[in-house]
């Protein structure tokens, strides 16, 4: 993995800009999460009024440690923050990482924004950071997320039992997916074709 890369890049597409998360993004994140009151979801963790400061603190501590690159997702047409995503579990020795902690306000879902955000992240991971593996993990119960991850060309690898404990105390089984470097050219071509059709 190229260690001289910008640790806080801005990734820009046609519809989306992914810019580094900052502490003063808390109000914008809350406004985005309020679109559907996403903090009430049981299958993912989205910041709410009582948790947004801790959410940001954790992300920025990970960035300081070099294992996380957190972003806010900005809709370029409006300039509004509509969600968040990040690289995490960054392993520079083995050139692998995970894309996760991704969420979008309800009105922004199924608009192509998530597809382009994932494309920008994957292109940065494989083409700039020279990853050999990018993985995704989602709740076994989150059918929408599982379908979306398969839809971007990832391969399901298996179910990790009791992989984490959710805020409500539930022991979550997680589904693990990945894309590896050998697969990236064909995945990239497929994603570009999908984005072109949505243009």
RALIN-V78351 format. One record per residue. N is the residue number from 1. RES is the residue in three letters. PHI is phi in whole degrees, 0 to 359 (* if undefined). NEAR is the number of other ideal C-beta (glycine too) atoms within 12 Angstrom. Layout:
N_RES_PHI_NEAR / N_RES_PHI_NEAR
This chain:
1_UNK_*_27 / 2_UNK_292_18 / 3_UNK_272_15 / 4_UNK_266_10 / 5_UNK_290_21 / 6_UNK_298_14 / 7_UNK_284_25 / 8_UNK_225_24 / 9_UNK_287_25 / 10_UNK_255_22 / 11_UNK_252_35 / 12_UNK_237_20 / 13_UNK_239_31 / 14_UNK_289_20 / 15_UNK_258_27 / 16_UNK_234_38 / 17_UNK_235_28 / 18_UNK_257_40 / 19_UNK_240_27 / 20_UNK_303_29 / 21_UNK_297_38 / 22_UNK_236_21 / 23_UNK_300_20 / 24_UNK_279_15 / 25_UNK_278_30 / 26_UNK_307_28 / 27_UNK_298_20 / 28_UNK_292_30 / 29_UNK_295_41 / 30_UNK_296_28 / 31_UNK_296_26 / 32_UNK_294_37 / 33_UNK_290_37 / 34_UNK_292_24 / 35_UNK_287_24 / 36_UNK_109_22 / 37_UNK_46_18 / 38_UNK_297_33 / 39_UNK_294_26 / 40_UNK_272_19 / 41_UNK_293_24 / 42_UNK_272_18 / 43_UNK_260_26 / 44_UNK_205_33 / 45_UNK_245_32 / 46_UNK_237_32 / 47_UNK_294_39 / 48_UNK_239_25 / 49_UNK_305_19 / 50_UNK_269_13 / 51_UNK_237_21 / 52_UNK_296_30 / 53_UNK_294_20 / 54_UNK_293_17 / 55_UNK_303_33 / 56_UNK_290_30 / 57_UNK_303_19 / 58_UNK_296_23 / 59_UNK_296_36 / 60_UNK_288_25 / 61_UNK_295_18 / 62_UNK_295_26 / 63_UNK_296_26 / 64_UNK_299_15 / 65_UNK_279_17 / 66_UNK_84_21 / 67_UNK_250_24 / 68_UNK_222_32 / 69_UNK_232_42 / 70_UNK_272_41 / 71_UNK_232_40 / 72_UNK_262_45 / 73_UNK_262_46 / 74_UNK_248_35 / 75_UNK_282_31 / 76_UNK_295_24 / 77_UNK_298_16 / 78_UNK_251_20 / 79_UNK_76_13 / 80_UNK_269_25 / 81_UNK_288_37 / 82_UNK_241_41 / 83_UNK_171_43 / 84_UNK_209_44 / 85_UNK_202_44 / 86_UNK_198_36 / 87_UNK_275_46 / 88_UNK_210_33 / 89_UNK_52_28 / 90_UNK_291_34 / 91_UNK_239_23 / 92_UNK_284_23 / 93_UNK_290_13 / 94_UNK_264_14 / 95_UNK_53_21 / 96_UNK_218_27 / 97_UNK_194_36 / 98_UNK_239_34 / 99_UNK_259_46 / 100_UNK_196_37 / 101_UNK_54_35 / 102_UNK_266_39 / 103_UNK_209_41 / 104_UNK_223_41 / 105_UNK_305_32 / 106_UNK_303_21 / 107_UNK_291_19 / 108_UNK_264_33 / 109_UNK_290_24 / 110_UNK_63_16 / 111_UNK_249_22 / 112_UNK_97_28 / 113_UNK_294_38 / 114_UNK_296_39 / 115_UNK_300_36 / 116_UNK_291_36 / 117_UNK_299_44 / 118_UNK_296_43 / 119_UNK_299_41 / 120_UNK_300_38 / 121_UNK_294_40 / 122_UNK_295_44 / 123_UNK_297_32 / 124_UNK_293_36 / 125_UNK_297_42 / 126_UNK_277_34 / 127_UNK_272_21 / 128_UNK_258_23 / 129_UNK_276_33 / 130_UNK_58_23 / 131_UNK_292_36 / 132_UNK_257_23 / 133_UNK_206_32 / 134_UNK_234_43 / 135_UNK_244_34 / 136_UNK_226_39 / 137_UNK_225_34 / 138_UNK_220_36 / 139_UNK_296_29 / 140_UNK_306_26 / 141_UNK_277_20 / 142_UNK_270_26 / 143_UNK_298_14 / 144_UNK_297_22 / 145_UNK_293_32 / 146_UNK_299_26 / 147_UNK_295_17 / 148_UNK_295_28 / 149_UNK_293_36 / 150_UNK_298_22 / 151_UNK_293_22 / 152_UNK_263_36 / 153_UNK_97_31 / 154_UNK_282_33 / 155_UNK_255_22 / 156_UNK_287_22 / 157_UNK_256_19 / 158_UNK_158_16 / 159_UNK_247_19 / 160_UNK_261_20 / 161_UNK_283_13 / 162_UNK_48_13 / 163_UNK_289_20 / 164_UNK_202_21 / 165_UNK_255_13 / 166_UNK_283_21 / 167_UNK_305_21 / 168_UNK_273_14 / 169_UNK_93_9 / 170_UNK_292_18 / 171_UNK_276_16 / 172_UNK_272_26 / 173_UNK_273_23 / 174_UNK_244_33 / 175_UNK_260_31 / 176_UNK_254_28 / 177_UNK_231_34 / 178_UNK_205_33 / 179_UNK_233_39 / 180_UNK_250_24 / 181_UNK_300_23 / 182_UNK_297_14 / 183_UNK_271_24 / 184_UNK_303_30 / 185_UNK_304_18 / 186_UNK_286_17 / 187_UNK_296_31 / 188_UNK_300_25 / 189_UNK_299_16 / 190_UNK_296_24 / 191_UNK_293_33 / 192_UNK_297_25 / 193_UNK_295_16 / 194_UNK_297_22 / 195_UNK_294_27 / 196_UNK_297_15 / 197_UNK_292_11 / 198_UNK_273_20 / 199_UNK_294_13
